[in-house]
Amino acid sequence: MYRLLRGAVWGFMAVIAGLVAAPRTASADAVSAVQVLREGGCGGVLPRAQPLQHEGLLDRVAKRWALGATLRSAAADSGLPPQSIGGVRIRGPESADIQLLRASSCRQVTDRNLRAMGAYRVGLETWIVLYPVPGASQMQAQVRPTPPVRPRTPVPAPAVAQARATPHVQSRPVRAVPVEAALAPRALELVNEVRARGARCGNRSFAPVKPVTLSLTLTDVASVHARDMAEHNYFEHVDLAGQSPADRVRSVGYREKLVGENIAYGPETVDEVVQGWLDSPGHCENIMDPRFAQMGIAVAPGRALRHGLYWVQVLAEPRA
């Protein structure tokens, strides 16, 4: 969530690149946080789910993921079907694991189809592996403990500069999915439905507000940022050129009074991404802000280290 008003900036990100410290073992706090959220249905907003089994094998998958492998290759190296594994990455102190997961990944970690999990922590970042992913083609595979192996020297974790560098493999340019033709009308419908009925965003209640309209200019701005994050493997409101959402809006000649931006990584449908934003108080407040009159939305497929979808929603109040 990003909002700019009179020069003040508020920001929220649950998954961002960061400095790394010495590796640790499996993160017990992350496991406990997931179990608490499943038991309580993410604070009562989702159905209660049974606790997950904590598997050492999945801890090792999470560790390989943390040390630079892709999640799918880490699963394959451990003998698990790659398409059966899902993952969540959060950054912050261990004491904030519950809040971070509630804000960014509640639906994912409380899915009632899940059976097991593992986790690994490096510095301020935690990698959580979930099994099995609903809809995986090899759901019959079992998570079994692997026999002990000789200790190996850990592979150094990638530095931030490496994580953000442009991949040096040659491939076709990343193109944003044309949501303005197919998904944008559905996103607009979902956003205006909740604006029409009002919503509760965390501890704040919002009365019904006027609908927003779709702006092709804001959609273009969202598309450029979605492609840039997908191309360069990062997940932040401020792009690699140092431009904020407001900067990007102004650069195309849009005259704004207020700019907001919601971003997401991973959801596969527009319904899922909008619901995820509504489940996160800060993102929900952006959607319900009565000052916003226009929005744009775009999505781009990831590449290199991340292969999920990057979503960007830009909201704005234009000048008269």
N, C-alpha and C positions, 0 to 999 in steps of 0.2 A: 504494500500500500504506500502510495506517495501522494502528498498533497502540498501545494505551495500557495500561500496566502500572505500578502504583504511582506514578502521576504523571509517568512518563517518556514522551516521545513520539518515535516514529520516523516519518519520512514519506518518500515517494518520489512524484514526479510527473515524467513526461517531457513533458507538454504542459500548460503553464500560461500565464496571462496575465502580462505583465511590462512593465517600462519599456522604451522604445525609444530607440535612439541614432541617429546619422546613418546613412542607408542605405548599403549597400555593393553591390558587384557580386556576381555569382554566387559561391556559397560553394564553393570548390575542396575544402575539407576535407570538406564534407558529401558531395560526389560521391565522393571517395576512400573515405570511410567506408562508403558503400553498396557500392562495388566490393569492398572488403575483406570485408564481410559476405557478399556473394554468392559470392566465391571460396572462402571458408572454411565456407560453410553455417552461418553464425552460430555459429562455434566448434565445428562438427562435429555440431550437433544437428539440422540440416536438410540436404536434398540440396544439393550444390553447384550454382550457377547461373552462366550466362555473364555477363560484364560488360555493363553497359548503355551505350548510346551517349549521350554528353552533348550535348544539343541546346540551342543558344542560344534557340530558340523557346520551349522549356519553361522556360528561365531567366526569360524575360519573363513567362510565365504565373505562375511563382512570385512574381515581383516584384509583379504586379498583385494577386495574392492577399495578399501581405504588406502592401500599401498600402491594404487595406480591401475589395477586391472579394471576392465569394464565389469559391470555386475553379471552380465551373461557369461563372460569368459571365466569369471571367478566361480560361477555355479558349475560350468562345464568341467573345470579343473577338479572340482570336488565330486564329480560323478553324478550331478543332478541335471535334469533337463533344464536348459537355460530359460525356456519360455515359461517355466513353472515358478520362477523366482521374481519377487517384487522387492523394492527397496525404498527407504526414506533416508534422507540425509539432513541433519539439523546442526546448527551451530549455536553454542552458548554454554554457560555453566551447567553442570549436571543438575543443579537445583532447579533449573528452568526447563528441564526436559518435558515435563507435563504441559507447561504453558506453550512451549514451542510446537509440540505435536498436536495439541488441541487447536492451535491457530492455523496450522498448515496442513495437517495430514490425518485429521480425525477419521474421516470415512475410510481411508486406506488401512489404518491400524486397527479399526474396530470391525472390519469386514468379517461376517460370521462364517465365511468359507475358509478362513485361515486356520491352520492347525499348529504351526510352529514358527519360531523366530530365533534370530541370533543378533548380536550387536557387537560393535567394536568402537572404541573411542581413541582419538588422537588429538591431544591438546583440547581445544574447545569444540571439536567437531565429533559427531557420532554418526556412524553408519549403521542402519538397522535393516536387516534382511527378513523378509516375510515369505512364508510358504504355506500352501501353494497359492498362486495368483488365480482368481476366478477366471474360468474360460481357458486355462492352459490346456494344451492338447495332450499332455502326458500327466494328468492329475493322479494317475494310479501309482506314480513313483513314490517310494517311501523315503523319509528322512531317517537314515540309520547312522549311529556313531561309527566313525572310521577307526581302524586300528591305530595304535600309537605310532608315530613316525619320529625319526631323529630330528632334533631341533635344527633349523636352518637359519642362516643369517638373514634377518629381515631386509627386504628391498627398501631402499630409502623412499620415503613418501615424496611425491612430486611437489615442487615448490609452487608458490602462487603464480609466478611468472610463467612457469611451464603450463599450468592449468589454463592460463588465459591466452597463451600464445596461439596464433593461427596455426591449425594443423598443417604439417608439411607434406601430407599425402595429397596427391592430385585427384580431384574429383569434381563433379559438376557443381556449380554454385547452388547454394541453398535458396530455394524459392518459397515464399510464404504461400500457404494454402489460401486460395481465393475465398475467404470467408464472406466478403461483401456480396458474393453471388449466391452462396448456399447457407452458411452458418450465421452470418451477421443478423439476418431477419429473426432467426430463432433466439439469438442472444438478446436482441432488442426486446423481443416479446417477453422473455423471462425476466429481464431487468425491469420492464415497465409493469409487469404483473406484481412484482414485490413492491415496487414504488406505489402502486395503486392501493394496495391493501395495508401498507405499513409493515414494519419489521422490528424485531429486537436484535440489536447488534451488541453482543456481550451484555454489559450492564446498562446500555442505553436503549431506550425505546424511541422509535421514529413513527410519527403519524404519516398517513398517506401524503404523497407529494406528487407534483406534476410529472408526466412522462418526459423522457428524453427522446430526442430524435437522432437518427443515424447521420453522421457526418462522414463523407468520403475523404475529406481532408484529414480528419482525426484517424480514420481507418488507415490511410497511407502512412501517417506517423507511427501508428501501432505496428504496421507491417514492417517498416524499416527497422524498428527496434527488435521485433521478434526475429527477423532474419539475422540481425547482427549478433544477438545472443546465441542463436543456433549455430551460426558460422564460426564464432570465436569461443564457444563453450564457456559462457559465464551467465550469471543470473543476478542481475542487479538493476535498480532503477537508473543509476548513473551509468552511461555507456563508457566505452573505452576511450572515447575522445573527451570525456569529462562533462558531457552534456546531460543535464537533468531533463525530465519529461517536459517541463516548461520551456527549456531551451529548444528542445526538438519541435515543440508546437510553434514557437515563435519563428523558428528558422524557415518554415514554409509559408510565412506571412499571415498566420492565424492570429488575430488580435484577441487576447484572452484577458479575463479578470481573475480566473481561478482555474487551476489545472490539477487533475488527480490521475493517478495511474495504478492499476492493479496488474500484477504479473503472476504467472503460475507456470510450473513445469510438471509434466506428467499426465494430466487428465487427457482422456482420449475423445471425449465428446463435449460439445458446448454446454449441454445440460450439467455435466459433471463439473466443469470448470466454474460455471456460474454458482452452482450450489456450494462448491468449495469456498468461493469468495464470500458467500453469504454466511458460511459457518465460521468465518474469521472476522472478529469484531472490527478491526481496522479496515479491511477490504469492504466489509458490509457497510460501514459508515460512508465510504466513498460512493457506493452504489445508491445509498439512501439520501445523500446530501441534496437538499432542495435547491441549492444554488446551481447545480449542474443542469445544463439544458441540452447538451449534445454528447454523443459518445462515438467512439470507433473501436473496432476489435479486430485482431488478426492472430494467426497462429502459424508457426513454422516448424518443420520437423528438424530435430537435432541431428548432429553428425559427430564423428570422432568419438570422444569419451562419453557423450550422452546421446541417446537415440530416441528419447521421448519427444513430446510436443512442447514447444514454448508458446505461451499465450500472453497477449498484451491487450489490456483494455485501457483506453484513454478517455477520460471524461473532462469536460471543460464548460466554463461559463464564458461565453463570448462577450466582448465589449459591445455596447449599444452602437 
